[in-house]
């Protein structure tokens, strides 16, 4: 079993930056993919970013491309999501997800999820 715990959400203003963190523990594989998704009220869960166990496997969602970056600390089993130039439309619950080596941008490609952390961007 894998435990996924996010942190770092909060209330910020338009144009601010925020860094989310996600730590996994339990029966994890070294060759995993870590992803971030978000879900706003009344909308479907949307892919934000993902990073594979190899440094060259990185994907970003179209709506956030250019404003965010995802990084990993393998020693700490932690993945970070750095978000810059935040907009009100970035307001959502952000979920971290753990998947196998072939996971990428699909919700169904991830097996374990955190509880989510709220990000609210005021205008």
C-alpha positions as CSV (number, residue, x, y, z in Angstrom):
1,X,0.0,0.0,0.0
2,X,1.2,3.5,-0.9
3,X,0.4,6.6,1.2
4,X,0.4,10.0,-0.6
5,X,0.3,13.2,1.4
6,X,0.1,16.7,-0.1
7,X,0.9,20.0,1.5
8,X,1.5,23.7,0.7
9,X,-1.9,24.9,-0.5
10,X,-3.4,28.1,0.6
11,X,-4.9,31.5,-0.3
12,X,-2.8,33.7,-2.6
13,X,-3.4,36.7,-4.8
14,X,-3.3,36.9,-8.6
15,X,0.3,36.8,-9.8
16,X,1.7,35.2,-6.7
17,X,3.7,31.9,-6.6
18,X,3.1,28.8,-4.5
19,X,4.9,25.5,-4.1
20,X,3.1,22.3,-3.4
21,X,4.8,19.3,-1.9
22,X,3.9,15.6,-2.0
23,X,5.5,12.8,-0.1
24,X,4.9,9.1,-0.7
25,X,5.6,6.2,1.6
26,X,4.9,2.6,1.8
27,X,5.4,-0.1,-0.8
28,X,6.7,2.2,-3.6
29,X,8.7,1.3,-6.6
30,X,11.7,3.2,-7.7
31,X,10.4,3.3,-11.3
32,X,7.3,5.2,-10.6
33,X,5.6,8.3,-12.0
34,X,4.4,11.1,-9.8
35,X,1.6,13.4,-11.0
36,X,-0.4,16.4,-10.1
37,X,-4.0,16.9,-11.0
38,X,-6.6,19.5,-10.0
39,X,-10.3,19.7,-9.7
40,X,-12.4,22.9,-9.5
41,X,-16.0,22.8,-8.3
42,X,-18.3,21.4,-11.0
43,X,-15.4,20.4,-13.3
44,X,-13.6,17.2,-14.1
45,X,-10.2,16.4,-12.7
46,X,-7.6,18.0,-14.9
47,X,-4.0,16.9,-15.5
48,X,-1.4,19.5,-14.3
49,X,2.0,17.9,-14.4
50,X,3.8,14.6,-14.1
51,X,7.4,13.4,-13.8
52,X,8.7,10.0,-14.3
53,X,11.5,8.3,-12.4
54,X,13.9,9.3,-15.1
55,X,14.6,13.0,-15.4
56,X,13.6,13.2,-19.1
57,X,10.0,12.1,-18.6
58,X,8.1,15.3,-17.8
59,X,4.7,16.3,-18.9
60,X,2.7,19.5,-18.4
61,X,-1.0,20.3,-18.9
62,X,-1.8,22.9,-21.6
63,X,-3.6,25.2,-19.2
64,X,-0.5,25.6,-17.0
65,X,2.4,25.2,-19.4
66,X,5.0,27.9,-19.0
67,X,3.9,28.8,-15.5
68,X,4.7,25.7,-13.5
69,X,7.5,23.2,-13.0
70,X,7.6,19.8,-11.4
71,X,10.6,18.4,-9.6
72,X,11.5,15.4,-7.6
73,X,13.7,14.5,-4.6
74,X,14.1,10.8,-5.0
75,X,15.9,10.5,-1.7
76,X,13.0,12.0,0.2
77,X,10.3,10.4,-2.0
78,X,8.9,13.9,-2.6
79,X,7.6,15.7,-5.6
80,X,7.2,19.4,-5.8
81,X,4.9,21.6,-8.0
82,X,6.1,25.2,-8.3
83,X,3.4,27.4,-9.6
84,X,4.1,31.0,-10.7
85,X,1.9,33.8,-12.1
86,X,-1.2,32.3,-10.5
87,X,-4.6,33.2,-11.8
88,X,-8.1,32.9,-10.3
89,X,-8.8,30.1,-12.7
90,X,-6.1,28.1,-11.0
91,X,-8.3,27.8,-8.0
92,X,-8.9,24.2,-7.3
93,X,-8.1,21.2,-5.1
94,X,-4.8,19.9,-6.1
95,X,-4.2,16.2,-5.9
96,X,-0.9,14.3,-6.0
97,X,-0.9,10.8,-7.5
98,X,1.4,7.9,-7.6
99,X,1.6,5.6,-10.7
100,X,3.7,3.0,-12.4
101,X,6.5,3.6,-14.9
102,X,4.1,4.1,-17.8
103,X,1.8,6.6,-16.2
104,X,1.6,10.0,-17.8
105,X,-1.4,12.4,-18.0
106,X,-4.4,10.1,-17.6
107,X,-6.3,10.0,-14.4
108,X,-6.8,6.2,-14.7
109,X,-3.0,5.7,-15.0
110,X,-2.5,6.4,-11.3
111,X,-3.1,3.9,-8.6
112,X,-2.8,6.0,-5.4
113,X,-4.0,9.5,-4.6
114,X,-3.7,12.0,-1.8
115,X,-6.5,13.8,-0.1
116,X,-5.8,17.0,-1.9
117,X,-4.8,20.5,-0.9
118,X,-6.8,23.6,-1.6
119,X,-5.4,26.4,-3.7
120,X,-7.4,29.6,-3.9
121,X,-6.3,32.5,-6.0
122,X,-8.0,35.8,-5.3
123,X,-8.4,38.5,-8.0
